[in-house]
């Protein structure tokens, strides 16, 4: 039973492990159909956007935002940002290769430790 719990915990840990990186780009380089969280920088404002808070149409970025007026009231509004006003975009992306390497190393180390522990128990 203890082994089952240990294996389950290892698998859960591997699921949470991952390599991520920030990527900066121009609006022309970004594919807005990817629906990733974005940080949009204009001349005077920085917008931190969730994937569901924006859409791109006709060379403009339409941002749906809300602001709390008090505990019970939210003010919802839309901001239209022309593509030429966007200085840079940043998004967080997953590094699949790095993640696979980390998971493989963790699995090999775990198997190696289990192998040496089982050898020492045989003596």
N, C-alpha and C positions, 0 to 999 in steps of 0.2 A: 504494500500500500504506500509506503514511504517513497519507493522508486517512482510510482505513478505520479505522486504529487511533485516530486523533483522534476520529472520530465515535463509535466504540465507547466510548471513555473519557468523552465528553460524556454519552452515554446512561446509562452506569453512574453518573456523578455525579448526574444528574437523578433517578435511581432512589433514591439515598441521601438526597436533599434532601427535607426536609419540615418542616412547622410543627406543633408539639405544644404543648399547654397542660394545666395541672393544673386539674381541676374539683373543687371541694368541694361536698358536698351532704349532705342528711339521708338516712337509710335509706329514708324514704317516697318520695323523689324518684328513687332509683336503680333501674334495671331490672336485677335480678340475672341475667336470662337473657342479658345482653350478653357475659358471660364475659370481662371485662377484668381486668387486674391492679389490685388495690385496696390502699389503705392505710386500715385501719380503726382509729379511735381510740376507746377506751373511757375510763372514768374513770381507770384505773390502768395501761393497757397500750396500746401501738401495735403493730398487726400489719401486716406487709408481706406481701401474699398474691399468689401467682401465680393465673392464671385457673383452673387445675386443682386448687387447694388448698382450695376452698370451694364450698359450695352453700347455698342459702337454702330453708328449708322451715318452714312453720307459724310464721311470725314469729320465727324464730331463724336465725342464721348458724352453720353447722357448718364448722369449720376443721380441716383435716387438717394436722398439723404434725409435724416431726421435729427431734430434737436429737442431735448427735453426742456420744456418751458417751466414745468414744476413736476411734482411727483406723479400727477395724474394726466398731464397733457403733453403730447408730443406734436411738434410742428414738422410736418413732412413737406419737402420741397424737392425740386429737380434743378440740377445745374447742368448747363450745356457747355462743354469745353471743346472748342475747335482744335483739331489735330495740330495746327501750327502753333498753338499756345502751350502745348505740352512740351516741357523741356526734357523730361526723362520718365521712364517707367521702371519700376522695380517689382520683381516677383520672386517668390520663394519656390524653388524647384527641388525635386527629389533626385538624388544621384543614385540610380539603380545599381550601377557597377560597384560603387563604394559600399552600398548597403549589402549586396550579395557577398562581397569579400568579408565584411564584418561578421555576417551571420555564419559564413563558412568557417572562419577562424574560431568563433565561439563554439560552433558545433564540434570542430576537431579537437579543441582544447578540452571540452567536456567529455568527449569520447576517450581521449587519452587519459584523463584523470580517472574515468570509470574503469578503463582497462587496467591501469596500474593498481587501483584499489582492489579490483577483483583478483589480480595476480598476488597481491600481498595477503589476501584472505585465504588463498589456496595453500599457502605455506603453513 
